[in-house]
Amino acid sequence: MEPEIDPSLKDLEAGRPPTHEPATLLANSLFMLLARGFTLASGGALVVYAARTFSVSEYGRYAVAVAMMAIFGLLSEVGISSLALREMSPQEARRAQILGVALVAEIVTSVTAAILLVPAGLALGYSSAVLVLLAIAGASLLFQGLLPPIDATFKAQRVLVYAAALIVVQSAVTAGVGFPLVALGAGPAGLMTALLLGAAAAVPVGFFLLKKELGIVPSFDGTRKLVRPFLRASAPIGFTGALTAIYDRVDVVMVSKLDSAAAAAIYSIPLTIVQYSMVVPAIIGTAFFPLFANTLRADPASARDSFFLVSRLLLFASVPIALILAVGGGDIVTILFGDPYHGSGGVLLVLGWNVILGFQIFLLWYGLLAAHRERGMVVLMAAGLALNVVLNFVLIPAYGPKGAAASLIVSDAVVLGGQAWLIHRRVFEIPFGQVLVKPLAAAALVIPVVVALRPYSELLAGTVAALVCVVVLLVTRYISRQEWEPLTKPIVALLARVG
């Protein structure tokens, strides 16, 4: 008997987008993976080209401006899209109204953030070159703020093909404008303008897809009365997001102030590489969350099983990635960005291990959000941010960018430990042995490989160590054959049909 194939994959095979019916976790993850892969390729190439074209100090100023834009961007978001997603998931009839409220809330907060961005740069004493970049970034925030509620609507409907389309449009326009502007000598301001135009192009596409494909037009009836309570409800989620934004980017700002703009560039390159790897948990988490949130209400035992299967899948992916980045970081940075960024290799040796922590932090945050435990996450992120800042003040003057990397690793470990405690005590018990023992054993087994090969080639040592780790996890059935089947069966069926 011929195995059945997911209807969404049938549409994909035939070259058609899926209908408005919800897609499976596999199909949604596949759409987002393709979109993020395009972003990684186009955006990564643009970053490499810009870093090779600009001076190290110019790229450092751009990195500082992007860091501040990211901080104020999430400050403006204040949890609006996360709350909208949680409210939309079980309430299909009210999605247009929730979307309207979320859009108005985003406009209010984004305008506020855009107005404050340049004064914040002045207060920090940045040069006029950085202030110009911040002014362009402020305009970008006005468009960027409209995208998360649109994205949340697609996710609530579980049709991430349209969310993926927005990502592709934004990335394509940014790259299509950015490469020529950098080549023509527009400098960091040209690259920042490309980010602005990418966000501006995605907004009308998002509204068009909502109306044409889902039949959803935002409703603004009663919005004036609903926005204020909506913002109050989103505040704990938003505060966590704001702390996360500061937490993720404060290192770049502090390196620029405690060391130099050039040191900020040396730190920013490895940080960007590590953050690119975070597209994996972002894709899986956003596709998994609506399903998990609904299952947690109806069947907690089943939700627990699926949650820790995803946790193991993320460890299966993150440990090899961390090995490649940490062990092979020096070669990777030099090959991509050239000799001026040779110092970034030592930073990536430290920061590469953050991939493992970051993947799990993403997942545990979604678990706490689904269980309405976001207030506890606020406390954790505040503690992690405070620890990170204190460590930066101590370590950056002594060790430069490497000190910032060490600060982030330590504070992320504290945050992850706190999340695990909250999940274990307040949501469901964590099977620590099932999740951790085999990855730790695999990591221990690759140490001799790294020691033997690293003197000859860092990249070779990291790659071989990652392959050995994968083989060990497969042989020991860290993820069983039965657990792989929801992923492998549709792929095998699709290949059989294509063949």
KAFEN-V787577 format. One record per residue. PSI is psi in degrees with one decimal (none if undefined). NEAR is the number of other C-alpha atoms within 12 Angstrom. Layout:
psi=PSI near=NEAR
psi=PSI near=NEAR
This chain:
psi=132.6 near=4
psi=130.0 near=11
psi=145.8 near=15
psi=151.8 near=18
psi=142.3 near=27
psi=130.2 near=28
psi=-34.8 near=24
psi=-36.4 near=33
psi=-29.8 near=34
psi=-44.9 near=24
psi=-42.5 near=21
psi=-42.9 near=23
psi=-37.7 near=23
psi=-0.9 near=14
psi=14.8 near=10
psi=145.4 near=13
psi=151.6 near=26
psi=161.7 near=28
psi=-173.2 near=24
psi=-2.4 near=27
psi=146.3 near=22
psi=139.0 near=27
psi=165.1 near=34
psi=167.5 near=30
psi=-40.8 near=34
psi=-50.1 near=34
psi=-45.1 near=37
psi=-42.8 near=40
psi=-37.7 near=35
psi=-44.8 near=29
psi=-46.1 near=37
psi=-35.0 near=39
psi=-42.9 near=34
psi=-43.1 near=24
psi=-46.0 near=31
psi=-32.8 near=36
psi=-40.6 near=26
psi=-43.3 near=27
psi=-42.8 near=31
psi=-43.4 near=30
psi=-50.9 near=21
psi=-46.8 near=28
psi=-39.5 near=34
psi=-42.4 near=29
psi=-39.5 near=25
psi=-41.1 near=36
psi=-44.2 near=37
psi=-45.5 near=31
psi=-43.2 near=27
psi=-43.8 near=39
psi=-34.5 near=39
psi=-24.8 near=28
psi=-44.2 near=26
psi=161.0 near=31
psi=163.8 near=24
psi=-39.2 near=32
psi=-39.8 near=28
psi=-44.5 near=31
psi=-34.1 near=42
psi=-41.7 near=36
psi=-40.8 near=43
psi=-42.9 near=45
psi=-39.6 near=46
psi=-43.9 near=45
psi=-41.0 near=47
psi=-39.3 near=43
psi=-44.1 near=38
psi=-36.5 near=45
psi=-40.5 near=48
psi=-41.1 near=36
psi=-49.8 near=38
psi=-26.5 near=44
psi=-44.5 near=47
psi=-25.9 near=37
psi=-37.7 near=37
psi=-28.7 near=43
psi=-32.8 near=50
psi=41.8 near=41
psi=9.5 near=40
psi=-48.4 near=53
psi=-34.9 near=44
psi=-43.0 near=44
psi=-41.2 near=39
psi=-42.6 near=45
psi=-44.7 near=41
psi=-37.5 near=37
psi=-34.1 near=36
psi=-33.2 near=35
psi=-47.7 near=34
psi=-1.4 near=25
psi=72.6 near=20
psi=-37.7 near=23
psi=-25.3 near=16
psi=11.6 near=24
psi=-39.0 near=34
psi=-40.4 near=34
psi=-43.9 near=30
psi=-39.2 near=41
psi=-44.1 near=47
psi=-44.2 near=34
psi=-43.6 near=38
psi=-38.8 near=48
psi=-44.3 near=43
psi=-41.8 near=34
psi=-40.1 near=40
psi=-39.1 near=41
psi=-44.5 near=30
psi=-49.4 near=27
psi=-34.8 near=34
psi=-40.8 near=37
psi=-43.0 near=27
psi=-46.7 near=25
psi=-41.8 near=36
psi=-39.0 near=37
psi=-34.8 near=26
psi=-12.8 near=28
psi=-50.6 near=39
psi=-45.1 near=31
psi=-34.4 near=23
psi=-39.3 near=24
psi=-40.0 near=33
psi=-42.8 near=18
psi=-32.4 near=12
psi=-3.3 near=21
psi=26.5 near=16
psi=156.8 near=27
psi=168.7 near=22
psi=-30.6 near=18
psi=-40.7 near=25
psi=-37.7 near=39
psi=-35.6 near=32
psi=-43.8 near=27
psi=-38.7 near=40
psi=-33.9 near=43
psi=-42.4 near=32
psi=-39.6 near=33
psi=-35.9 near=46
psi=-41.4 near=40
psi=-36.9 near=34
psi=-36.3 near=40
psi=-32.3 near=46
psi=-37.6 near=36
psi=-41.3 near=36
psi=-32.8 near=43
psi=-24.4 near=44
psi=-17.5 near=42
psi=-39.7 near=39
psi=-41.7 near=41
psi=-37.0 near=44
psi=-46.1 near=51
psi=-41.5 near=42
psi=-34.0 near=41
psi=-43.1 near=52
psi=-40.7 near=46
psi=-39.8 near=48
psi=-34.9 near=46
psi=-8.7 near=42
psi=45.1 near=40
psi=73.9 near=39
psi=-3.8 near=48
psi=-34.2 near=46
psi=-35.9 near=40
psi=-38.6 near=43
psi=-37.5 near=39
psi=-39.7 near=34
psi=-41.9 near=40
psi=-43.3 near=40
psi=-44.4 near=34
psi=-48.4 near=30
psi=-44.2 near=38
psi=-40.3 near=36
psi=-43.8 near=31
psi=-43.2 near=29
psi=-47.3 near=37
psi=-41.9 near=38
psi=-32.1 near=27
psi=-38.0 near=29
psi=-45.1 near=37
psi=-50.5 near=34
psi=-40.6 near=21
psi=-42.6 near=25
psi=-42.6 near=30
psi=-33.8 near=22
psi=1.0 near=17
psi=20.4 near=17
psi=-14.8 near=22
psi=-161.9 near=32
psi=-32.5 near=43
psi=-36.3 near=34
psi=-40.5 near=31
psi=-39.0 near=44
psi=-35.7 near=43
psi=-36.4 near=36
psi=-39.6 near=36
psi=-40.7 near=42
psi=-48.1 near=36
psi=-32.3 near=31
psi=-44.4 near=35
psi=-40.6 near=37
psi=-35.6 near=28
psi=-32.3 near=31
psi=-28.5 near=36
psi=-54.6 near=33
psi=-32.3 near=21
psi=-40.3 near=28
psi=-46.5 near=39
psi=-37.4 near=33
psi=-44.6 near=21
psi=-38.0 near=30
psi=-46.2 near=35
psi=-46.1 near=21
psi=-43.7 near=15
psi=-32.2 near=25
psi=-11.1 near=31
psi=26.3 near=18
psi=122.7 near=27
psi=128.4 near=25
psi=135.1 near=29
psi=129.7 near=22
psi=14.3 near=22
psi=123.8 near=18
psi=12.0 near=15
psi=-39.1 near=23
psi=-38.4 near=20
psi=-26.5 near=14
psi=-21.3 near=23
psi=-46.1 near=29
psi=-50.4 near=21
psi=-31.0 near=17
psi=-43.3 near=33
psi=-36.9 near=34
psi=-41.9 near=18
psi=-32.2 near=27
psi=-11.8 near=36
psi=-47.6 near=29
psi=-40.8 near=30
psi=-44.1 near=40
psi=-38.3 near=36
psi=-40.0 near=34
psi=-44.7 near=38
psi=-41.0 near=40
psi=-45.0 near=35
psi=-38.6 near=38
psi=-43.0 near=41
psi=-47.3 near=31
psi=-43.4 near=32
psi=-42.7 near=40
psi=-28.3 near=40
psi=-9.6 near=38
psi=-28.7 near=44
psi=-42.5 near=48
psi=-45.7 near=49
psi=-43.3 near=45
psi=-36.9 near=41
psi=-41.1 near=41
psi=-33.2 near=40
psi=-37.4 near=28
psi=-16.5 near=28
psi=-93.9 near=29
psi=169.1 near=27
psi=-37.5 near=32
psi=-40.6 near=34
psi=-34.9 near=41
psi=-37.9 near=45
psi=-41.8 near=46
psi=-36.9 near=47
psi=-37.4 near=51
psi=-34.0 near=48
psi=-53.0 near=48
psi=-37.0 near=47
psi=-41.2 near=41
psi=-41.9 near=35
psi=-45.9 near=40
psi=-41.7 near=41
psi=-30.9 near=31
psi=-37.2 near=30
psi=-20.5 near=37
psi=-4.0 near=34
psi=-26.0 near=32
psi=-56.1 near=37
psi=-28.2 near=39
psi=-42.3 near=28
psi=-52.7 near=37
psi=-41.4 near=39
psi=-44.8 near=38
psi=-33.1 near=44
psi=-33.0 near=42
psi=-31.8 near=40
psi=-51.3 near=41
psi=-39.5 near=42
psi=-45.6 near=35
psi=-42.2 near=39
psi=-41.9 near=34
psi=-40.7 near=25
psi=-36.2 near=24
psi=-34.4 near=28
psi=-38.2 near=19
psi=-35.9 near=14
psi=82.0 near=15
psi=-36.4 near=21
psi=-44.3 near=18
psi=-38.1 near=19
psi=-40.3 near=28
psi=-45.2 near=28
psi=-45.6 near=23
psi=-35.6 near=26
psi=-45.9 near=38
psi=-16.0 near=35
psi=-44.8 near=29
psi=-38.2 near=36
psi=-43.8 near=40
psi=-37.2 near=36
psi=-39.6 near=35
psi=-37.0 near=39
psi=-39.6 near=40
psi=-36.0 near=39
psi=-39.5 near=35
psi=-34.0 near=35
psi=-47.7 near=44
psi=-39.6 near=38
psi=-43.9 near=40
psi=-39.7 near=39
psi=-43.9 near=44
psi=-46.0 near=41
psi=-45.4 near=44
psi=-47.0 near=41
psi=-40.6 near=41
psi=12.8 near=40
psi=-40.3 near=42
psi=-45.9 near=36
psi=-40.6 near=32
psi=-48.0 near=35
psi=-43.9 near=39
psi=-41.6 near=27
psi=-43.4 near=20
psi=-44.7 near=27
psi=-8.2 near=35
psi=173.2 near=25
psi=-31.4 near=19
psi=-21.6 near=25
psi=23.6 near=36
psi=-34.8 near=27
psi=-19.2 near=31
psi=-20.7 near=43
psi=-42.9 near=39
psi=-33.0 near=34
psi=-42.3 near=44
psi=-28.2 near=44
psi=-35.4 near=38
psi=-48.1 near=33
psi=-22.3 near=44
psi=-32.5 near=44
psi=-14.8 near=39
psi=-17.2 near=39
psi=-44.1 near=43
psi=-46.6 near=41
psi=-44.5 near=38
psi=-39.9 near=43
psi=-44.3 near=40
psi=-35.2 near=41
psi=-41.8 near=36
psi=-52.1 near=38
psi=-45.5 near=40
psi=-31.9 near=42
psi=-44.1 near=41
psi=-37.8 near=40
psi=-43.6 near=43
psi=-36.7 near=36
psi=-44.3 near=39
psi=-32.6 near=35
psi=7.4 near=29
psi=40.8 near=27
psi=28.7 near=25
psi=-25.1 near=33
psi=-38.0 near=25
psi=-34.4 near=29
psi=-32.2 near=39
psi=-47.0 near=30
psi=-42.8 near=25
psi=-46.1 near=35
psi=-35.7 near=38
psi=-42.7 near=29
psi=-42.9 near=28
psi=-41.1 near=34
psi=-45.1 near=35
psi=-44.5 near=27
psi=-41.9 near=29
psi=-45.0 near=37
psi=-45.3 near=34
psi=-46.6 near=24
psi=-37.1 near=30
psi=-42.4 near=37
psi=-32.1 near=26
psi=-44.4 near=21
psi=-31.8 near=27
psi=-46.1 near=33
psi=-31.8 near=22
psi=-38.7 near=17
psi=1.6 near=23
psi=-142.8 near=36
psi=-31.4 near=45
psi=-34.7 near=38
psi=-38.7 near=35
psi=-39.6 near=48
psi=-43.6 near=46
psi=-38.5 near=34
psi=-43.0 near=39
psi=-40.4 near=46
psi=-48.1 near=37
psi=-46.5 near=30
psi=-36.0 near=35
psi=-38.2 near=37
psi=-38.6 near=30
psi=-44.1 near=27
psi=-45.6 near=38
psi=-41.7 near=31
psi=-40.9 near=25
psi=-40.3 near=29
psi=-45.7 near=39
psi=-40.6 near=33
psi=-44.1 near=22
psi=-45.0 near=30
psi=-46.3 near=34
psi=-38.8 near=20
psi=-30.7 near=15
psi=-17.8 near=19
psi=-68.5 near=27
psi=159.5 near=25
psi=141.6 near=22
psi=126.7 near=28
psi=78.4 near=19
psi=-42.5 near=19
psi=-46.8 near=15
psi=-36.0 near=22
psi=-38.2 near=28
psi=-31.6 near=25
psi=-51.2 near=18
psi=-41.0 near=28
psi=-38.4 near=37
psi=-40.7 near=24
psi=-41.9 near=21
psi=-41.8 near=32
psi=-38.0 near=34
psi=-36.7 near=21
psi=-22.9 near=23
psi=-8.2 near=33
psi=-46.9 near=23
psi=-34.2 near=17
psi=-45.9 near=28
psi=-45.9 near=31
psi=-39.1 near=20
psi=-38.0 near=17
psi=-24.4 near=21
psi=-34.5 near=27
psi=-24.3 near=15
psi=-43.5 near=15
psi=120.2 near=22
psi=-43.6 near=32
psi=-40.1 near=30
psi=-43.9 near=27
psi=-44.5 near=32
psi=-40.2 near=40
psi=-46.7 near=31
psi=-41.2 near=30
psi=-41.1 near=37
psi=-42.4 near=36
psi=-42.3 near=28
psi=-42.5 near=29
psi=-45.4 near=37
psi=-45.2 near=32
psi=-44.1 near=23
psi=-44.0 near=26
psi=-35.0 near=32
psi=-45.3 near=21
psi=-39.6 near=15
psi=2.2 near=19
psi=49.3 near=22
psi=-39.6 near=34
psi=120.3 near=30
psi=164.2 near=19
psi=-39.3 near=15
psi=-37.8 near=13
psi=-27.3 near=19
psi=-21.6 near=21
psi=-39.8 near=15
psi=-25.2 near=22
psi=-44.5 near=25
psi=-35.3 near=19
psi=-50.6 near=22
psi=-36.7 near=28
psi=-45.7 near=25
psi=-41.6 near=21
psi=-41.9 near=24
psi=-44.2 near=26
psi=-39.0 near=16
psi=-40.7 near=15
psi=-40.0 near=17
psi=-39.5 near=14
psi=none near=8
